[in-house]
Amino acid sequence: MDWDGFAKVLVHQVTVPYLERFAELTGVPAGKLVVTVPELGNVASAGIGIQLDRVFGELAPGDRVLFVGLGGGISIMTMVWEKS
């Protein structure tokens, strides 16, 4: 599965530069990201849920969304979700 396999990529956002660096290192296209940190700041664990709420109506059945949770150091969590 590559980036084309996902309608959106929802990433825990600490700062805009952090998110930009994540996109640069992973190669995720900017159009797949839902950027909320400039408007809302770091809302911690609520950030991914807020992003999903913002795009939920745009998603069609069968669309896949990649959730990426990042933490201090080298912590990372990913989950694939498919809209039914």
N, C-alpha and C positions, 0 to 999 in steps of 0.2 A: 504494500500500500504506500502510495506517495502522497504529496500534498494535494494532488487533484482528487484524491479519494475523500477529502473532507470539505464540507460546505463552509465550515468555520473552524478556527483554532482559538480556543479560549484559554488565556494565559493569566496566571496570577501576576498582577502588575504592581510593582513597587514604585518605580519612577519611569518616565519616558525614556531616558537613556538606557536603563536596564532592559526595557522592552525592545528597544531598537537593537541592542547588542544581542539579545536572544534571537531576534529575527535574522540578524546578520549571520550568527553562528549556525543556526539550524536551516536557514534557507527558506523558511516559511514565507510565502508571499504576503505582502502588507495587506492586500485585499481580503485575506482570510482572517485577519485579526480584528477583534472588536476592542477598540481603544477607549478606556474609561478613565484612566488615571489623571489626565489633564483636568477633567471636570470634577471628579470625585475624590481624587487623591488615593492613597493606599487604604482601601477598605478591608484589608486582610482577607479572611476566608470568604467574605461575602462577594468578593470581586467576580469570581467565575459565575456565580448564580445571577448576579446583576447583568453580566454580559449575555448569558443565555436568555434572560428575560427580554433583553433588547432585540435579539434576533429571532426569537422563537417563531413569531408570525411569518418571517421570511422563509423558514425552513419547510421543505416539502417532505411528505412521507418517504422514508428511505434515505434522506440526507444524513450523513454522518458528521458528528462534531467531535473534535479532539479536545479534551480537557487537559491542561498542563498545570500542575501545581509545583511551584518552586519554593525551596526553603533555604535557610542559611547554610553555607558550606556547599555540600554536594547533594543535598536532598532533592529528589524529583519524583513526581507521581504523574502518571498519564492514565487516561481512561477514554475509551471510545464509546460514544453514545449514538444510537440511531433513532431518529424520530419515527414513530409508528403511525 
